[in-house]
Amino acid sequence: MSNHQKRLSVPNSWPVERKTATFTVKAGAGPHGESGVPLLIVLRDVLGYADNRKEARYALNEDNVLINGKAISDEERPVGMFDILAFTEREEYYRVFPGEGGRLALTAIDPDAAQSKLGKIVTKTHVPGGDVQLGLHDGETLIVEDDQTYDAGDSIVVGNEDGEVVAHFEYEEGALVTAVDGAHAGEVGEVEEIQVTPGSAQNNVIVSQDEGSEASDEASEGGEAAGGFETVEEYVVVIDENFTGDSDDESETVSGEAASKGDDE
């Protein structure tokens, strides 16, 4: 298997330019599957904290870069949706959030918000002993005792230090959601209607937005229904207002401009 990744074939979520160079770094094994962005790209191309792989390795060996509360030393470790990045020496904290066009972007958060991360429940299975195992969107699993509380499609906030559930957001009409994929990736609104589709096809979700929102105006100009959008159930994640990046403490968003460095630099 090749150790190289062509820029033209990287997932749409990767914040890299496709035509500035032929190759880029390949993501290692880990969470988020194929959509996970190598940490090196975040450090080098998005934040500009390293000029090349050697500098990134040196920085990571100082144990000052944390993902979801754990020090990371592998520059190829995948980073994905809702991960928490902490740069302890700089006292900077970011949440990975969907940006324009579905590309991953970093939203600045305060230190308290960096103590836990959001996860969408995608599977729920019974395990021996009567407990229930929840499978999250990034591949992480969590054992919970109360199998009546959580359902697939709900979101939970998990503490980085102890792995305990600190908040739970139900997937239902009226819930605040963000789209993480598709044509409306990065848009936020409330679930107006969940349209159950018979058979194996995806359910549709109609999301309403404030009439004066930027996303709503763009939808109207593009010929779509003003005040909202429609997408498939798989693409929406339940959040609360603390995850939108609209507060004073969460106002800065960093998107990758992607320098034209190859994977071996």
N, C-alpha and C positions, 0 to 999 in steps of 0.2 A: 504494500500500500504506500502511496506517495506521501512524503512529508511536506509537500507543498500544496498551497491552495490558490487557485487562480482567482483574481479579483472579479472577473466577469461572471463567475459562477457562485459567488458568495450569496447567502440568504439576503433578502431585502432588508432585514432588520439590522444588518451590519452597517455601522456608520463609516463606510469607506468609499472612496471614489473608485470607479471601475476602470477608468482608462488612463490613469496616471502612471501605472506600472503593471507588469504582467502578473506578479505573484504577491501574496501577503502571507502572514503567519496563519498556520492551521490550528484550529481549536483542539485542545486535548480532550481526553475522556472526562466526563463530568456531568453536571446538571444541565438542564435546558435543551438537551438534544442538539440537533443540527443548528438551531437558531442561536445557541450560545456564542457570544463574542469573546475571543481570546482577551485576557486581561492586558496583554501587551498593546493591543489596539487602543484600549481605553487610556492607558498610561501615555502612549506615544502619539497617537493620531487625534484623540479627543481632547485630552487635558494638556498635552505637551509637557508632561513631567519627565519624560525621557526622550532622548534623541534616537536611541537604537536599543536593540535587545540586550546588549551588554549592560547599559546603564539601568535598564529595567530590572535585570537580574540582581544587580548590586542593591538597588532600592528595596526590592522584595526581601532580600536576605537580612535586612535590618528589622524585619517584623513590624514595620510601621504601616503596612497596608492590610486592612482587614476587609473580608467579605462576610457579611452576616455574623460579625463578631469573632471570626476566626482569622488568624494571621495566615497569609497566603505567600508561598515562595515560588510557585509555578507560574511563569508568565503566560503559559498557554491555558490556564484554568478558565473555563467558560464563564462568562458573566451574562446574566439575562434579566428578564422582566421582574421588577420589584426587588431585586437584590439590593442590599445596603452596602455601600462602599465607604470605608472610613480611612482617612489619612491622619493618623494620630499626631504625627509630628507637626503637621500643618494645621491641625484642628479643623479639618474640612470633612464634611459628611454629605453623601449623595444617595439618592434613591434612583434606581434605573426605572425610567418611565417611558411609555410609548411617545415618540415624537412625530413630527410631520412625515407622512408617507410610510409610517410604520417603523422608521428607524429608531433604534434605542437612543435615548438621551438621558442626561444626568440632571436631576433636580436637586438643588441644594436644600438640605434639611438641618434641623438643629440637633444637638447631641442626644437629647431625650428621644426624639423620633428614630434615631439610629439604633436604638436598643432592641428593636423588633422589626419583623418584616411581614409583608402581606403574602398570602398564598391562596390560590384558587383551588378548591377541592374538585378533583376530576374523577376520583374513584372512591368507593366506600365498600369495604369488605369485612366480613366477620373473621376473626382469627381464634385459634384455640384459647379457651379460658373465658370466653364470653365478651372479650373486648372487641373494639372495632378499629380497623386500620384505615386511615385516610391517606389517599395519594394526592399530592399537590401538583401544580402545573409544572414545577421545575424538577419533578422526579423524586422529591423528598417524601418520606412516609412518616406518619405520626400515629401513635396508639392513643386512643381516647376511650374512656369508660362509658360515657353516656352516648349510646347509639341513637337516641331519639332527637338529639339536638342538631346534628349536622347532616346536610344533604349535599349531593353532588351539585355543583354550580354555586354553592355558598362560598364566601371568602372568610378566612380567619387570619388573625394577626398573631404570630408566634414569637415569643421572647427569644433573643439570640443566646442568652446565657443558660437558661434552664429548659428551653424547648416547650414551655407551657403556653397554652392558648390564652391570650390576654384580651382578645376582642373577636366578635363573630358578627358577620354581616350576611343576612339571608338574601338569597336570590329570589326576588319576587317583584311583582308590579309595584312601582313606586321607589324601588331601590336605585341608588346612585351608582352608575357604572361608567367604565371607560372601555372603548374598543381598543384591542391590542393588535389587531391584524385587519386586513382587508382595506377597502377604499376609505374607511372612516377611522383608521387607526389614529389614536391620540385624542379623539373627540370624547367629550364627557357629557352625560345627560342622565335623565331618569327613565327607567323602564316604564313605558306606557302600556305595552301589551306583549305578552308572550304567546306566539301563535304556534300551537302544537301541530306538527306535521305528521300525518299517519305514515307508518312504515319506518324505514331506516333513514329517511332523509333528515337533515338537520332542522331543528325548530328555528323559526324566525323570531327576531326580537325587534320591536318598534321602540325607538328611544326618542324621547322628546327633549328639546333644548329651549332655552330662553330665546325669544324672538330676536333680541338684540345681540346675541352672541356672535362672535366672528365665524364660528363653524356653521351656524344657522344661516348667516348671510351668504357664505360661500355655497352652501347647498342650494339656496334659492337661485343664485346666479347660474349654477350648473344645471338648473332644470329640475332639481329634486324638490320634494315637499319641504316647504319652509318650516323651521321650528323643530327639526329632528332628522333622524335617518333610520334606515332599516338594515339589519345585518343578521348573520347567523349566530346562534346561541354560543357556539364555540369561541367566538371572537370577543365576547363581552366578559368583563370581570367586575364584580361588585366591589366598590370602594366607599370611603366616606370623604367628607370635605377636607380632611387633613392630608389626603393623598393627591389632591389636584394641583398643588403647587401655587395656589392663589394667595396664601397668607404671606405676611411680611417676612417671615422666617424662611419661606420656601419660594422665593421669588426668582432665583437665578436658575436658568436651565442652560446646560452646556450640550451642544450637538457637535458631532464630529465633522471637521472639515477635511480630515484624512490626508495627511502628507503622503507624498509619493515614494515612500520607503519600501523596500522589498522585505521579504520574510527573513533574510539572513543578515540584516543590518542591526 
